Amino acid sequence: MDGVMYSSDSSLFATIPAGIPNGQMGAFAASMTADDIWKVIAFLRAETMRRQAAGDPAVAPPRTTTQ
């Protein structure tokens, strides 16, 4: 989920229907509506936060910026 955590919603919205060329994620444009894609993004965000709160070591803590 690390890639999900640091990707913007708009980046995920573009990637889910198109897939990742030469990657492990296929395209879902033919099988998902825009509303479905936004629901998946919302689920991914909620699941990432839930796993962070539970201390799941597979999910890195949120990045912080220092100045």
Secondary structure, DSSP 8 states (H G I E B T S, - for coil): -HHHHTS-HHHHHHHHHH--TTSS----TTT--HHHHHHHHHHHHHHHHHHHHTT-TTS--------
